[in-house]
Amino acid sequence: MMMTQHMNKFPAQSIQWLIGLLYGMSWAGLLQAEAAETVPLDEIYHDYCSVCHGDRGDGRSRAMGSMQPPPADFTRPGAALELTRERMLVSIREGRPGTAMTAWKTQLSDTQIEAVTDFIRERFMLPVAGEEGSEGARLYAENCSVCHGDQGRTAVWAENNMQPAPRDFTAELAASELTRERMVRSVTFGRPDTAMAGFRDQLAPAQIEAVVDYIRTAFMGQGADSSMVEAAPVRIDMELPFTSGLVGDPVRGQAFYLQNCVACHGERGDGQGPRAYFILPKPRDFTLEASRATLNRPVLYEAIAKGRRGAEMPAWETVLDAQTMTDIAEYVFQTFIRLQKAGS
């Protein structure tokens, strides 16, 4: 009733004008939405993505220095394997928790999100040669990325909470230190005194090789070759003698160990000596399964002689002769690795 009375006060021309205005606004909205769907893909990438991922998709933008983790580099080898189309669609639509990647579902339509995803993959990503790497990428995402990060740069939470922090595979030092053999061994048996667990009970030898080869190709710039695919699984020979040709005396080694090594490694070889509480990274625990599977005589001798970079383990070759270091290694090997009484 009231509405009818108010409407009667407006002349017919005003009512027609108002209806026309509303009609025009609805058409303008539809035209605007349609225009948005036809925006060139390079403009969408430029307006929404390039500020972080760079004009060339390589992550080299003004924002890269202030973001942790940094924006993804779509141009690096292996990016197309790790960043599947499905994952990219979810990341653009919903964002990436723990990163600066925000959700774009309120600004871009599903059609635009799919289109810009395909644009990135076609414009910036290197083609995938064959299917050999796909299993490695899957295994890495399922087992490794939680600590080492989606891009191999170490997950932020792990870097802040683990001592030592998980390896950054993109660092220059990684390429020089991590041989394929060492990486296969680490994934198989784990790394003593770190959070790196062994995966020999979860992954078959071929799967371990696949994930190692993926890491080396995708993050370390070590292109796949026939030797990487055909190399035999790494097996640690626990019967190897000392490479120097010397024979260790475990009784003499015990005397030196009790005088010089117990403070850090403990009487039981478990890395729980009285000084261990103050040391990071922690002293070697010889009683771990990984230690007993990997620390043979040559490895122990090398560790004693050269020390451990970034740790308090000194290089004993600067003060001890080869025979003494051989004696110490033999004592540790028999007592903690083989669980034999010294000299038996």
N, C-alpha and C positions, 0 to 999 in steps of 0.2 A: 504494500500500500504506500508506504513512505517512499520507496524507490520509484514507484510510478509517478508520484507527485513531483519528485525532483526531476525526473526525466521530462515531465511535461513542461518544465520551466525552460528547457533547452530548445532552441529552434531546430527544425528538421535538418537544416544545413550543418549545424554543429555536431549533431549525432552522426551524420554521414561522414563528416571530417574525422571524428574520433574513430569510427569503424575503419576508415581508410588508413589512419595512422597505425592502428594495431595490426592491420593486415600487412601493411608495408614493413613493420618491424619484424614480423614473423618471417617474411620472405628474406629480409636482410640477414636474419640469423641463419637461415638455411643457406643462403649464398655465401655467407662468411665461412660456415662449416665446410661447404663444398670447396671453397677456395683454399682452405687450410689443407684439405686432402690432396690438392694439386700442387702444393709448394714443392719446388725442386728438392731432391734429396740432398744435394750438396749444401743447400741453404739450411735444411733442417740440421744436418751435421754441424755446420758452421755455427748456427745459433744455439744449439743445445749441447754439443759434445766437444767441439774443438777447444773451448776455453780450458779444458782439463787434459784431453787426450791429444791435443795438438792438431795443427792443420794437416799434418801428414799421418796422423794416427799413431805416431811413435811415442806418445806420452811426453814429448818435449814441449812443455808449455810453461807459462809463467807460474802456474799453480803447482808444478811438479815438486818444487823445493819445499813447499809448505804442507804437503799432504803425506800422511803415513797411514797405510801404505800408499805409494805414489800411484797415479792413474795407470791403467793397463796400457802396455805397448802392443798395439795390434800387429805391428810389423815384425816382431821377433820370430825366429824359427819355432815352430811348434805351437804358436798361438791358436791356430785354427783347430788343433787337436784338443787343447785344454779348454778353450772358450767355445764350446759347442753352440750351435744356433739356439737350441732350447735354453741353455744357460744364459745366453745374451738377452734373449727375449724377457726372461724373468728378471734379470738384472736391470734392464732399462725400465721395465714396467714397475717393479717393486723396489728397486734400489739394492745396494749390497750392504748388509749390516757390518759394522766395524770399519767401514770405509767412507769416503766423502761422496760416493756414488748415490745420488738421490733418486727417488722414484719419479718417473715422468708420466705416469698413467693419467694424471689430471690435466696435463698440457698437451699430450700427444694421443691420438687415437690408436687403437690396436693396429689398424692398417698402416699408420705411419711408423709405429714401433717396428713392425715386421719389415717395412721397406727400408728403414735406416739401418736395421741389423744386417740385411742383405747387402746394403750399400757398403757398410764397413767391411764385411767379409770379402766382397768382391774387389773393393778398391785398395785395401791395405794389407790383407792377410795373404801370406805365402800359401800356395797350393800344397795340399798334403800329398806326398808321394807314396802311394800304396796304402795298405791297411795295417802294416806292421806296427805302427806306433799307436794305434787306437787303443789296444789293450793296455799298453804302458800308461797312456793318459788316464784311462779309467782307474787303473790300479793306484796311480799317484793321487788322483782326486779322492779315492776311498780310504787310502792308508797313510798318505804322507802330507797332504796339503794342510791338515789341521795344525801341524807344527811348522812345516817349512813354507807355508803360504801358497796361495793359488798361483803366484808367479815365481815361486822358488826363492823369494827374497827374505824368508822367515816371517811367520805370522807375528803380528804386533803383540798379541797377548803372550805368545811363547817367548819372544825376545825380552819381554819385561819380567817374566816369571820363572824362566829356566836358567840355570847356571850349570854349565855353559849354555848359551843360547843355541838353538838348532842352526845348522849350517845354512848360510846364504849361498845358494848355488850360482847366483849371478855375479858374485864377487870375483875379482881377478885372481885372488889367492886360491879360490876353489879349483879353477881350471889347472893350476900348476900343482896343487897338492893331491887332488882326488883322481887317482888312476881308476880305470874301470875295474881292475881287480880289487882294489881297496873298497870301492863302493859296493860291489857284489858281496864282499866279505862283511861289510858293515850292515847291509840290509839282511843278510843271512843270520849273523850272530849278534847284531847289535854293537853298540860302542860302550865299553866299560866306563863307568864314572860319568855317564851322561844319561839323558832321558831317552836316548835312541834304543829302542827294543829290537830284538831279533825277530825276523818274520819267517823263519824256516818252518814253523809249525802251521802258519797260515797260508803261505805262498809256495808254490812249486818252484824248483830251480829255474825253469823257463820263464815263469812270471817275474821272478826276482831280476833276471837279466832284462826282461822287457821294461820294467819300471826304471832300472838303472839307465838303459839306453835312451829312454824317453827323457829323463832328467838331463843327461849329457847333451842330447840334441836340442831340447826345448829351452834350457836355461844356461848351459855352459858353452854353447857354440861349438860343440864337438860333433860335427856332422856324422851321421850314421854311415858305417862302411861294412864291408863283408866281415872284417875281423870282429866287429862288435856283435854281429848276428851269429857267427859260427863258433865263437870262442867257447870252450868247455867251461862248465861251472867251476868256480874256485873251490878247492879243497885244501884245507890246512894240514900239512904233514906234521903231525906231532912227534914223529920219530927223527926229524932232521937233527943232525949234529951241529955243533957250532961251526960257522963258516970259516973261522980262523984256524981250524984244525986242532985247537986246544981242547983239553978235557978238563971239565970243572971238578973241583973238590968241594962237595957240599958242606963238609965239616968246617973248612976254612971260610966258606961263604957264610955259614951261619954266624960265626963269630963277628964278621964284619956287619952282617945284617942287624944283629942284636945291638950293636954299638952305634950304628949310623942310620938305620932305616926304620926302626921300630917307632920312632917318634911320629912319623907320618903314616906308614903303612900298617902299623900295629903288629903285635906279636903273632897274631893269627893270620896276618896278611889280608885282613878285611878292610883296610883303609881307615881304621878307627883308632889310630894312634893318638896320643895326648895332644898333638899339635893339629890334628885333622880338623878340629872344630873351627879353627881360625883360617883355614885354607880354602880358597876357591880358585880353580876347580878342585874338587876333592881328590885326595891321593888315590892311586889305583887300588881297586879291590880285586885281589887275585882269586877270591873265592867265588866270584860270579860265574855263572855258566858260560857267558860269553868269553870271559878270560880263559877259562879252562878249555875252550874250543879253539882259541886263536893264539894264545901266548906260548909258542914253542921256544926252544932254546935260542935260535937266531933272533927272534923278535925281542925276547927279553934282553939279550945282550945289547942289541941296538938301542933299546929304550934306556938302558943303564948308561951306555956310552954317550949317547947324544942328548939325553934329557928330554924334556917335553916343553916345547915352545908355548909361552903364555901361562905356564904353571911354575910351581916352586920346585919341580923335579930338576936337579942340576945335571949338567953334562959331566959325568964322572971321569970321562976319558982325559979331562984336563989335569986330574990329580992321581988317577989310578992307572996301573999297567993292565995289559990285556988279560993276563992270567987272573988277577984279582977280580976283574969284572966277570970273567968266565965262572969263577968260583961262586960269586954272588948269584948269577943267573941260574947256575945249576942248583943251588940251595932253594931258590924260589920255585924253580920248575919241579923239583922233586917233592918239596914240602907242601906247596899250595896248589900247584896245578895237577900233579900226579898223586897227591895225598900220601906220600911215602915219608917215612922217617929219614931225616938227613943221614946219608951214608949207608942206608940199607940196600 
